[in-house]
Structures are given as C-alpha cells and as structure tokens.
C-alpha cells in the first residue's frame, strides 16, 4: 500500500514516481514524484524526501511510470534529492529486507535501515572518530577532592585512567552512562583534551601481504571440501552444516571454498562473532584470499561507506565481519560462511530482531549461493534441521588435525571443597594443583569466569536482603578499581554499604567476579604473569589485540577473563583451561540455558590441548550431576543434543514450534499493565481457543525494571502453522509505542 503527503496544488506532476521505504514502524511505502534532477533513479538508492514537516531519508524500493491510483494527485510531493549515484542495495537485498520484515514483524523500511550501516543512514558521514584522553595525571588527593564535590568528574577521570590511552567518546559514554558535560568541565581545568582519530580501514594496512601455502587436507577435510565445491561449481544453492570438534580444521574447509569462489570471479561473505574479529582470525583469510574487506564497528562513517562502494563495485571480493556484514552488497555472491553459528551474538536484540543464521540461508537461496554453517556445538535448530529431509546437509570433522586430542575434562564438586580461611574460595584444590604444574612447566593457562567486578552481590546476615539499584531491579556489583557498587544496566554508582539499607544489619560481599579471581590467583601464584580481559580492562578498541598479542608472545602466562577468552583463540602453548563457575549459564530462566552452558564449556575447553603437550580442563561447579556438564565432560554433543531435543519436543519449544516474546515498557506501571493486558486480550481473541497456541502472561520478566522503566512480557508458544493466525495482530502490536516482538 502507498500513500503520500500534502504537496503541490497544481495537479499531478508528470514523469516517474518512486515508492520509498522509510525507517518508521508504519508497514507501508510512500510515493514521491521523481524530478528530472534526480534521474536516473534505480531501486536500492537512498533518497531525501519531505516527510510531514521534516525531511527524512529512505530507500527507493520501486520506480514506476504512473502515479499511484490510491493517492490524490495533488498530495504527491517530489523527492528532495538522491544520495547515491549507483544503488547501494541490490535487488536481492531488497527482497531479503522484505523477508526480514515479514518474519520479524517490522516494516520494510526498518529492515532496510538495519541493512545500512549507521554511516549510510545519514546524509553527511563522519570521517573521524571523536576521542578523549588525559592531559595530566591527577593525584590521589585531587581525585578524592573531586569525588566529594564533583563525583561525575571523578568518575570520568577514573575511566580515562583505567583506559590508559585515548578513549572513543562514544565508547566512553556507553561505558560510564555520563554525558559530555563533565568532560567539558575537565577540559577547561586542563585535565583532559578532545581530539579525533581516523580508524584504519584494514588492520593489516602496514603489514606486507604474505600468502600462505595450504596444508595437506585430512581425508575428512577433503570429503567436506569436495561436497561444498560440488555445489559451488554447479552454482546451485545448498545449505551445509559443518560439524567439527574444536581444532578439527573447519577454517581450512572455509578457505578452500573461498579460493574456488575467487577463481570463478564470484564473491563471498564470512561472518564471525564480533569478539573473534582479531588479526589472528582475519590474517588467515587474508593470507589465502589476498585483500579482504573487514567490516566492524571501529570504522568511521566515511570508511564504511568506502568499503561498501568497493564491495559493490567488485574491487573487494571477500568480506569478513560480524552480523551486519551479511548485508554487504556483494555482486555475484557465491558463498556465505557463518562460523560459530551457535553464537548468541548473531541474534540482533533491537528492531528488526533477526537471526543472522536464518537470514544467511535466505540470502543464499535468493542468490543461488552456497551457505556453510560451522560449529563444534551447533544450535539445536541447525542440528535438528540436519537430520530432516530437505534440511541442512551435515558434514563432519570428528578428529583434530595433526593428531591432536581433545583435552581431558575434570568436573570439580565445589560443595565438598575446603573453604580458604578468611577468603572467599575462588579456586579449588584440583585447579590450584593443575595451574601450579602448568606454570612450573612454563606452559600457559586460560581461566574463564563470566562475571566481572569483584563481587556480584551484597548479603545481609540479619534479614537476607541485598543492595539493589534504585532505577533497575538488579543487585549492585562491587568494583574494587572504582571502590563503588555499580549497576551493570544503567551504570549508576554509589558507595559500598556499611550496613543493610533495610534493617541496618551487617552486610557481606558474596560471589566471585574477575577482579576477585585475579586477586586470588596473584596471591596464590606470585610469579604468575596474569592479564585480565573484561569490560573493565578493555576500554579501548586496541586493548583486546594488545593483550592477545602479549599473551601469544609469552609476556603473560595466565589469561583470565569473561567470554572474551572463551572463543576464537588459537594458542598451542595453552595446556590448561579453568572454568571457575560453570553454573552461571544454568541459572538463567531460559529454555536454552542447558544448551548455552554446554556450548560455553565445550568452546572454552577447545582452547586447550592444541599441541603435542596435550591439555586439561578443570570445571568448577555446584551442580556436578547436571546433564549438560556430564555431556560436556565426555565431549558428547550428539548425546546431549538427543536428550535436549526430546525435552524440547515434549514442551513444544523450538525447533518443534515457534516461541515469541512480546515486550512492553513504560515509565508508569499503570500504563504498561493496561497496554499489556489489552494486547493479551487481542492475542487470545485472534487465537480463537486454538489448542496449538498458548499465550502466557502478561507477567513481569526476570528483570522487572530497567533505567526506571517498568516492563511486562507476553510469551507465545505455538506450532509454526498456528503462528499465521496471530501474525496480523502481532504486526499491529509492533506499531504501538514501547512494544517489540522477539523470536526466541
């Protein structure tokens, strides 16, 4: 459906007309006259248009030689201008955006906006990145005075001190929750300065291009390569699941397929989790494929635009990037690779809420390309599809290359471990023994703990209460480097409590974060050279690469961190991996909790034993009998998947049905309750009592309040066919303010 806005009073304009999709929740396109100054105009180009009393930026989805019949001629306005000489989005991408809109309950314009980098949603892209850094090092006395009188300025200085170099202004605001005002005051005092930097388009811009000689493939690798190349050569769409244990050489299969695409003059897209976009990962593709486009969040607007143009013109034929790289306008696309396809980072958590795995398969279908999903721990949806007729074609790599073996996994029951006198127990005796032995042999170790800070909660001995954020329904975490209790949602800070805010009883810090773990390791192993990687230490974009480079060179022999250290790392010298608390992933109220726990342990365990020295993994848990942990101990993904799928089928969860969550939020409780209740009534009416549609709620989510906004949610479980009955109701709900639908 098309519509227009009040425009010329002199009748219908002559010439051609464009249908434009705008980034609004309204599920329709808008018609505009195309003036001669905007010709030639093709679908996929960005245009500036009058939209009400303001100017908007949209994407042309069709150009027609006649005026729309459903719009009065005197209400059709003209385009203000065209931003692209050549269309940025190909016809296949336009169709792909329509698919995303239909499956994620958003408008075509919203889906198209998600395809475009933020740089291309604006008329004038920025060419530099704003940064802020310290000019002079403040004394401890100065910081204490600022803390008392101007706490926001003190907080700003503390983060800049922790960063240890220029910090991107955008990243500073995300990490601290502060506006620019405290920084402006500090600049006037001569303590900080602003500047700009130009991000590097290619992380290897100053490194010679050294081509790598392909290793001899194993028989299993050769079989996988042959199956993929068969479809690539035939230019026939097919979806593969490459299931290979960690270290089995999946990347080598990708590289052979990429090389064949390049020989044919076709393009390819490689998607990896954002955290894996390091020189160690990208260098392998560059060494075999030559210059590649690397799309990541560190590029300036202008650089990302230049990358898109280079891809669109065919000057760069291989794209390596995170989720959004899937939309690169690659002509004659022959191959899409989704490495670590199980990763949750491939799911977009804002409108449109698409999953890159599903969209990659659809784009490959639209362009007659081959799609390869690779993982040592595939998502259960992909695993089930690989065992269905007409689903994914499963390829397997069951052994590590070069004869390496999977590490031995030891499960340690923390319930029977002797507490450390006067200290919170961080490391069990088996892990201490293993770490000491590894360090004595001059080997390296990785310690994983998915909880940053020093202690994640405060516990009152008298009433059992805890210290919560006033704006969010979550416990405050103590961060020793700030000497503050901090909310990880809104970044609110306050002094640590001396007594319980409710009963004034004594309080204790409970739990273990990466800061506390670092303290414990350094106390027990004074000679250990430890590096910590979490959001508190990786404040600059360069920090991640600097630490990994130093760890690879041996400057550090212990790497402690959160999920940053759990995936994408390949260090043969690592012989020990310690999982300090395996239960963190199991306590989430999510039907995927067991799957994520298994995946996380299997992935982090895969960092060990990548050499002849072998490897060992020590997993600490308070739930040693849990099926996910037992399966991970035996490296038995197939057994775990079989049992988990039986349970999923029993309750109708994906992949045996559709599960959706409708979220509501508002500042006032009455409004969110009124809106969510009305939505639930509409949905139940649309379901008509169908047995295959179950509507639960509205109810409070696990975190009821974030940043002062009250939240409610409705859960829908249904068969895939039952979903069609409530589709239009869901579309209507999505157009209301504060409502979003998320496929689970």
MOBELKA-V496723 format. One record per pair of residues at least 12 apart in sequence whose C-alpha atoms are under 8 Angstrom apart, sorted by the first residue. I is the first residue (numbers start at 1). J is the second residue. Records with the same first field share a line. If there is no record, write none. Layout:
BEGIN
I=J  J
END
This chain:
BEGIN
1=28  29
2=19  28  29  30  31  68  70  71
3=28  29  30  31  70  71
4=30  31  32  71  75  76  77
5=51  52  75  76  77
6=74  75  76  77
7=74  75  76  77
8=74  75  76  77
9=74  75
10=74
11=73  74
12=67  73  74  76
13=33  73  76
14=33
15=33  34  35  65  66
16=33  34  35  63  64  65  66  67
17=31  32  33  34  63  64  65  66  67
18=31  32  33  34  60  61  62  63  64
19=31  32  60  61  62  63  64
20=32  58  59  60  61  62
21=58  59  60  61  108  109  112
22=56  57  58  59  108  109  110
23=57  58  107  109  110  111  112  113
24=107  109  110
25=106  107  109  110  734  735
26=107  735
27=106  107  108
28=107  108
29=108  109
31=68  76  77
32=49  76  77  78  79
33=76  77  78  79
34=78  79
35=78  79
38=79  81  82
41=63  82
42=60  62  63  86  87
43=59  60  61  62  63  87  89  90  91
44=59  60  61  87  88  89  90  91  94
45=59  60  82  83  84  85  86  87  88  89
46=58  59  60  82  83  84  87  88
47=59  60  79  80  81  82  83  84
48=79  80  81  82  83
49=78  79  80  81
50=77  78  79  80
57=121  122
58=109
59=109  112
61=94
83=123
88=308  309  312  329
89=329
90=329  331
92=363  366  367
93=327  329  363
94=112
96=359  362  363  366
97=111  112  115
98=111
100=352  354  359
101=352
104=352  353  354  741  742  743
105=352  727  730  731  734  741
106=351  352  731  734
110=351  352
111=351  352
114=351  352
115=324  327
116=327
117=304  324
118=301
119=300  301  302  304  305
120=301  305
125=301  302
126=300  301  302
127=198  300  301  302  303
128=196  197  198  199  300  301
129=168  169  196  197  198  199  300
130=168  169  170  194  195  196  197
131=166  167  168  169  194  195  196  197
132=166  167  168  169  192  193  194  195
133=160  165  166  167  192  193  194
134=157  160  161  165  166  191  192  193
135=190  191  192  193
136=190  191  192
137=191
138=191
152=178  182
153=182  183  185  186
155=176
156=176  178  182  183
158=482
159=172  176
162=536  537  539
163=537  538  539  540
165=540
166=540
167=539  540
168=540
171=539
175=491
176=491
177=490  491  492
198=300
199=298  299  300
200=299
201=294  299  303  304
202=293  294
203=279
204=279
209=286  287  290
210=287
211=286  287  288  290
212=287  288
213=288
214=288
218=401
220=396  397
221=249  250  252  253  397
222=253
224=242  253  395  396
225=253  256  257
228=240  257  370
229=257  260
231=370
232=257  260  261  334  335  369  370
235=334  368  369  370
236=368  369  370
237=364  365  367  368  369  370  371
238=364  365  369  370  371  392  393
239=361  370  371  372  373  391  392  393
240=370  371  372  373  392  393  394  395
241=372  373  374  375  382  383  386  392  393  394  395
242=372  373  374  375  394  395  396  397
243=374  375  376  377  378  394  395  396  397
244=374  375  376  396  397  398  399
245=375  376  377  397  398  399  400
246=376  400  406  603  606  607
247=400  401  606  610
248=397  398  399  400  401
249=397  400  401
250=374  397
254=337
255=285  288  289
257=335
258=289  318  335
259=288  289
261=334  335
262=289  317
266=317  331  332  333  334
267=314  317  318  330  331  332  333  334  335
268=317  318  319  330  333  334  335  336  337
269=318  319  320  325  326  328  335  336  337
270=318  319  320  321  336  337  338  339
271=320  321  322  323  325  326  336  337  338  339
272=320  321  322  323  338  339  340
273=322  323  339  340  343  345  346
274=296  321  322  323  345
275=564  568
276=567  568  569
277=296  321  322
278=545
279=545
280=569
281=568
282=320
289=318
291=316  318
292=316  317  318  319  320
293=307  311  316  317  318  319  320
294=319  320  321
295=307  319  320  321  322  325
296=321  322
298=541
308=328  329
311=328  329  330  331
312=328  329  330  331
313=331
314=330  331
317=330
322=346
323=345  346  356
326=356  360
332=367
333=367  369
334=364  367  368  369  370
335=364  369  370  371  372
336=360  364  369  370  371  372
337=371  372  373  374
338=357  360  371  372  373  374
339=373  374  375
340=373  374  375  376  377  378
341=357  373  374  375  378  379
342=375  377  378  379
351=740
353=741  742  743
357=373
376=602  603
377=599  602  603  637
380=641  645  655
381=654  655
383=641
384=655
404=609  610  611  612  614
405=609  610  614
406=606  609  614  615
407=605  606  608  609  614  615  616  617
408=615  616  617  633
409=605  616  617  618  619  633  634
410=616  617  618  619  633
411=618  619  620  621  624  629  633
412=428  430  618  619  620  621  624
413=620  621  622  623  624
414=428  620  621  622
415=622
417=429
424=511  512
426=512  516  517  520  580
427=520  580
428=620
430=618
431=578  618
434=576
435=576
436=525
438=575  576
439=528  557
442=557
443=557  573  574  575
444=557  558  573  574  575  576
445=557  558  559  574  575  576  577  578
446=558  559  560  565  574  576  577  578
447=558  559  560  561  577  578  579  580
448=560  561  562  563  565  566  577  578  579  580  604
449=513  514  560  561  562  563  579  580  581
450=513  514  561  562  563  581  584
451=512  513  514  562
452=513  514  515  534  535  536  562
453=477  478  479  480  513  514  515  516  536
454=477  478  479  480  512  513  514  515  516  517
455=477  478  479  509  510  511  512  513  516
456=475  476  477  478  509  510  511  512  513
457=475  476  477  478  509  510  511
458=475  476  477  507  508  509  510
459=507  508  509  510
460=499  500  505  506  507  508
461=505  506  507  508
462=503  505  506
463=503  505
465=500  502
466=500
467=497  500  501
469=487  492
470=708
471=490  705  706  707  708  709
472=487  489  490  703  704  705  706  707  708
473=703  704  705  706
474=487  703
475=487
476=488
478=496  509
479=515
480=515
483=495  496
484=496
489=706  707
490=706  707
514=532  534  560  561  562
518=530  532  560
528=556  557  558
529=555  556  557  558
530=556  557  558  559  560
531=547  551  556  558  559  560
532=559  560  561
533=559  560  561  562  564  565
534=561  562  564
552=571
565=604
566=600  603  604  607
567=603  604  607
569=607
570=607  610
571=607  610
572=608  609  610  611
573=610  611
574=607  608  609  610  615
575=608  609  610  613  614  615  616
576=608  609  615  616  617  618
577=604  605  607  608  616  617  618
578=617  618  619  620
579=601  617  618  619  620
580=619  620  621
581=619  620  621
582=597  601  619  620  621
583=597  621  622  623
585=597
589=702
591=653
594=628
595=628  644
597=628  629
598=628  629  631  632
601=632
602=632  635
605=617
627=640
628=640
652=717  718  719
653=717
654=744
656=719
657=717  718  719  720
658=716  717  718  719  720  723  743  744
659=715  716  717  718  743  744
660=715  716  717  741  742  743  744
661=713  714  715  716  741  742  743  744
662=713  714  715  739  740  741  742
663=711  712  713  714  738  739  740  741  742
664=676  711  712  713  738  739  740
665=709  710  711  712  738  739
666=709  710  711  738
667=708  709  710
668=709  710
669=710
672=710  711  712
673=712
676=698  712  713  714
677=698
679=733
680=695  697  698  714
682=729
683=695  726  729  730
686=725  726  729
687=725  726
692=717  718  719  722
693=716  717  718  719  722  723
694=716  717  718
695=714  715  716  717
696=714  715  716
697=713  714  715
698=712  713  714  715
699=712  713  714
700=712  713
701=713
END
